Amino acid sequence: MKKVAVIWSSPNKDGLTASAGKRFVEGLTSAGAEVEEIHLNSRKLEHCRACGNGWGSCKKSGVCVIQDDFAEIYKTLAEADGIVWISAVYWSDMTEAFKVFFDRLRRCDATKNHFLAEKRCVLVACAGGTGRGTLECLTQLERGLTHMGMRVYDRISVVRYNKDYILPVLEKAGETYANTLETGFDMYY
């Protein structure tokens, strides 16, 4: 059985982003995946301090000096076979809680540890407004994951306009993703 971490961020636990995550998780579990959900807005996470002239212990030892929930979440991601990244979209970007976590993750993983390198993932961006920012958000997220050596299976945009037909698709996407993690995936980068 494959372990999948579903990491998501939205201050609204009952909104579009939460619904997208729920449907993806339903697909994962129907395919037999073991799922660990991480709601970043419910965690204690401080912003990067850029200590040590911009590169502190994260570059030297791969460990962040801030004592909060970051290390526990990072460990969960490192132990997962796959990761699903889901964020609400604000100003064409990830949520503030997502960025706080993601900035610290990149510093520890891309510069020292490389625990997430080669992990396969799926990206989901959810916008309740016009939805114009979802593509920019997905691009920004993928850029950061590429710095860590991760591989993206799919990029999914969920907006008010398409939610009625995309939410059911997310369930199938979760099932397909779990099965692909189990059987392999041939994609050239």
C-alpha positions in Angstrom: 0.0 0.0 0.0 1.3 3.4 -1.0 1.4 6.3 1.5 0.2 9.7 0.2 0.5 13.0 2.0 -2.3 15.5 1.0 -1.1 18.9 2.1 -3.6 21.7 1.7 -4.2 25.3 2.7 -7.3 27.5 3.0 -8.7 29.4 5.9 -12.1 28.0 5.0 -12.4 24.4 6.1 -15.8 24.0 4.2 -15.0 25.8 1.0 -14.0 24.9 -2.5 -10.4 23.9 -1.6 -11.6 21.6 1.2 -14.1 20.0 -1.2 -11.3 19.5 -3.8 -9.1 17.9 -1.2 -12.0 15.7 0.1 -12.7 14.4 -3.3 -9.1 13.7 -4.1 -8.7 11.8 -0.8 -11.8 9.7 -1.6 -10.2 8.6 -4.8 -6.9 7.8 -3.1 -8.6 5.7 -0.4 -10.8 3.9 -2.9 -7.6 2.7 -4.6 -6.2 1.5 -1.3 -3.7 4.3 -0.5 -2.9 5.2 3.0 -3.6 9.0 3.3 -2.2 11.6 5.7 -4.0 14.9 5.4 -2.1 18.1 6.5 -4.1 21.3 6.8 -1.5 24.0 7.0 -3.9 26.6 8.4 -4.5 24.4 11.4 -0.8 24.1 12.2 1.7 26.3 14.0 4.1 27.6 11.4 6.3 30.6 11.5 7.8 32.4 8.6 11.5 31.9 7.6 13.8 34.2 9.4 16.6 34.0 6.8 19.0 33.6 9.7 22.8 33.4 9.2 23.0 36.1 6.5 20.2 34.4 4.6 21.3 30.8 4.9 21.3 29.4 8.4 21.2 25.8 9.6 18.9 24.9 6.7 21.7 25.0 4.2 24.4 23.5 6.6 22.4 20.8 8.2 19.0 20.6 6.5 17.2 21.5 9.7 15.3 24.6 10.5 16.0 26.3 13.8 12.4 27.3 14.4 10.5 25.1 16.8 7.0 24.6 15.4 5.1 22.1 13.3 7.5 22.4 10.3 9.8 19.4 11.2 6.9 17.0 11.8 5.2 18.0 8.5 8.5 17.7 6.6 9.1 14.2 8.0 5.6 13.2 6.9 6.3 14.4 3.3 9.7 12.7 3.3 8.2 9.3 4.3 5.3 9.5 1.8 5.4 7.8 -1.5 3.6 10.6 -3.1 2.4 14.1 -2.3 -0.7 16.0 -3.4 -0.4 19.8 -3.0 -3.7 21.8 -2.8 -4.0 25.5 -2.3 -6.6 28.2 -2.4 -5.5 31.0 -4.7 -5.0 34.5 -3.6 -3.5 37.2 -5.9 -2.5 34.4 -8.4 -0.4 32.6 -5.7 -0.6 30.1 -2.9 -2.1 31.0 0.4 0.0 32.8 2.9 0.1 29.7 5.2 1.2 27.6 2.2 4.0 30.1 1.3 5.2 30.2 4.9 5.7 26.4 4.9 6.9 26.2 1.3 9.6 28.8 1.7 11.2 26.8 4.6 10.7 23.5 2.9 12.6 24.6 -0.2 15.5 25.9 1.9 15.9 22.6 3.8 15.3 20.2 0.9 16.7 21.9 -2.2 19.9 23.0 -0.5 20.8 20.0 1.7 18.5 17.0 2.3 16.9 16.2 -1.1 14.4 13.9 0.8 11.7 14.9 -1.7 13.7 14.5 -4.9 12.1 12.3 -7.5 8.8 12.1 -5.5 5.8 12.2 -7.9 3.1 14.7 -7.0 -0.2 16.3 -8.2 -0.9 20.0 -7.9 -4.4 21.5 -7.4 -5.2 25.2 -7.3 -8.7 26.4 -6.2 -10.1 29.8 -6.8 -13.5 31.0 -5.7 -13.3 34.2 -7.7 -12.7 34.5 -11.4 -10.2 31.7 -11.4 -7.7 33.7 -13.5 -4.9 33.2 -10.9 -5.0 29.4 -10.8 -2.6 28.8 -13.7 -0.1 31.3 -12.3 -0.4 29.6 -8.9 0.2 26.2 -10.3 3.2 27.5 -12.3 4.8 29.0 -9.2 4.2 25.9 -7.1 5.7 23.7 -9.8 8.7 26.0 -10.1 9.4 25.5 -6.4 8.9 21.7 -6.6 11.3 21.5 -9.5 14.0 23.2 -7.3 13.6 20.2 -5.0 13.7 17.7 -7.8 10.1 16.6 -7.5 8.1 15.4 -10.5 4.6 16.6 -11.3 2.0 14.1 -12.6 -0.8 16.6 -13.1 -1.8 20.2 -12.5 -5.5 20.8 -11.9 -7.4 24.1 -11.8 -10.7 24.2 -9.8 -12.8 27.3 -10.1 -16.4 28.3 -9.5 -17.2 27.8 -13.1 -15.9 24.2 -13.4 -16.4 22.9 -9.9 -19.5 20.9 -10.8 -17.6 18.7 -13.3 -14.1 19.0 -11.9 -14.8 17.9 -8.3 -16.0 14.4 -9.5 -12.9 14.3 -11.8 -10.7 14.9 -8.7 -12.0 11.7 -7.2 -11.0 9.8 -10.3 -7.6 11.7 -10.4 -6.9 10.5 -6.8 -7.7 6.9 -7.8 -5.5 7.1 -10.9 -2.7 8.7 -8.9 -2.7 6.0 -6.3 -2.7 3.3 -8.9 0.1 5.0 -10.8 2.2 5.3 -7.7 1.7 1.5 -7.2 2.4 0.4 -10.8 4.8 3.0 -12.1 4.7 5.9 -14.5 6.6 6.5 -17.7 7.1 10.2 -18.3 10.1 11.8 -19.7 11.4 15.1 -18.2 
